[in-house]
Amino acid sequence: MKNKTLILNYHSDGGHGWIKVAKDLFNKTNRTMKDISCYSYQDDDNYYLEEDCDATNYLNNLKEQNITFYLTEICDGDYSEIRNYNHC
C-alpha cells in the first residue's frame, strides 16, 4: 500500500471518540495489532477503533509502514450511534 494517502473519519460524541476503518483496509494495513479491545465497535463492514488505545495503536502501525493518513472529524452530537454497534 505504497504512495497512498488514507482519509479516515474520526467520530466523536459527548464522551468519547472512534476512528472508522473499513475491515478490508484494516486487514490490508494491520501488521502489529493482535487484538482489538472490547472498547471498540464494529458493524458488518467497519471497525470503530476507540481513541485511547486501539486507534492510537492502529495509527502508529500506519506510521511504521510510512502510510500517510488524515483524519476528518465528525461530531455525532451528545450520543453517537456507534455506541449501539456490537463490541469487538
C-alpha positions in Angstrom: 0.0 0.0 0.0 2.7 2.5 -1.0 2.1 6.1 -2.0 -1.5 6.1 -0.9 -2.9 8.7 1.5 -5.8 7.4 3.6 -8.6 9.6 4.8 -10.1 8.3 8.0 -13.2 9.5 9.8 -12.8 10.4 13.4 -16.3 10.2 15.1 -16.9 11.8 18.5 -19.7 12.4 20.8 -20.0 14.0 24.3 -17.9 11.4 25.9 -15.6 9.5 23.5 -14.2 9.1 20.0 -13.5 6.4 17.4 -11.7 6.1 14.1 -13.7 4.3 11.5 -11.7 1.8 9.5 -13.1 -0.5 6.8 -12.4 -4.1 7.8 -10.8 -4.8 4.4 -8.5 -1.8 4.8 -7.7 -2.8 8.4 -6.8 -6.4 7.2 -4.5 -5.0 4.5 -2.7 -2.5 6.6 -2.6 -4.1 10.1 0.8 -5.6 10.9 1.1 -5.3 14.6 -2.3 -5.3 16.3 -3.1 -8.8 17.6 -6.5 -7.9 19.1 -9.0 -5.1 19.1 -10.2 -4.3 22.6 -13.8 -4.6 23.8 -14.0 -0.8 23.9 -14.1 -0.7 20.1 -17.2 -1.4 18.0 -18.0 -3.0 14.6 -20.7 -3.2 12.0 -20.7 -5.5 9.0 -18.1 -3.6 7.1 -16.2 -1.4 9.5 -14.3 -1.2 12.8 -14.7 1.8 15.0 -11.5 1.9 16.9 -11.7 3.6 20.3 -9.5 6.7 20.6 -7.4 5.9 23.7 -5.8 2.6 22.7 -7.0 0.8 19.6 -7.0 3.9 17.3 -3.6 5.0 18.6 -2.1 1.6 18.0 -3.5 1.4 14.5 -2.3 4.9 13.6 1.2 4.1 14.9 1.0 0.9 12.8 0.3 3.0 9.7 3.2 5.4 10.5 5.6 2.4 10.9 4.6 1.4 7.3 5.1 5.0 6.1 1.4 5.2 5.1 0.2 8.8 5.1 -3.2 9.4 6.6 -5.5 12.3 7.5 -8.4 12.4 10.0 -11.7 14.1 9.2 -13.6 14.9 12.4 -17.3 14.1 12.5 -19.3 15.2 15.6 -22.1 12.8 16.3 -23.7 15.0 19.0 -24.1 14.0 22.6 -24.6 10.3 21.9 -23.1 8.5 18.8 -24.9 5.7 17.1 -21.6 3.9 17.2 -22.3 3.0 20.8 -25.2 0.8 19.6 -23.0 -1.3 17.4 -21.5 -4.7 18.5 -18.3 -4.6 20.6 -15.3 -6.2 19.0 
